[in-house]
Amino acid sequence: MSYEDRFRRVYAANFESLLAYALRRVEQSEDAADVVAETFLVAWRRAREMPPDDEARLWLYGVARRVLANHHRAGQRRGRLGERLRLRLRVATGGDPGSEVPERLAVRAALARLGDLDREVLMLTFWEGLEPREAAAVLGVSAAAVRTRLSRARSRMRDLVGDDLGPPGHVLDVMALHATEEDR
């Protein structure tokens, strides 16, 4: 019997019991499906090491147990990362980010009224922090073209949003981060 035939037989005989095993150990049913898929992926990759049929079921449970442990560790890492990001956002925004919603909407509305290239040049240089030469590489144009577009786009943006950018750190001020007084 080929490895593929044997794998199919082991899969058919153990899929439901492994799915039930995983469902009892995860919070989301989608996660259980991922655990079972990963378990059988390991089994496929290590088919030559899989014990005889009677022991294959127990071996699969062992693989599933390790996959579940990895799944839970990854979830804990994601949770810790999410908490760190939430903390950074609270610190960076200085409190309630909801207070900035009108300004954010005004900036997004103004951006939507710009041409595609102007909008992309502004977003790459101000939001992504790229230098004009770097934005040029991303866009596949010359650095001179990006500088020209950037100057025009800033001017159009000021026309759409207005010159009153509010106090430093204000959301609308994002458009003037790199602009010098002579550029205004």
Helices and strands as residue ranges (DSSP letters): H 3-23, H 29-45, G 47-49, H 53-93, G 97-100, H 101-113, H 116-122, I 123-127, H 132-139, H 143-161, G 171-176, G 181-183
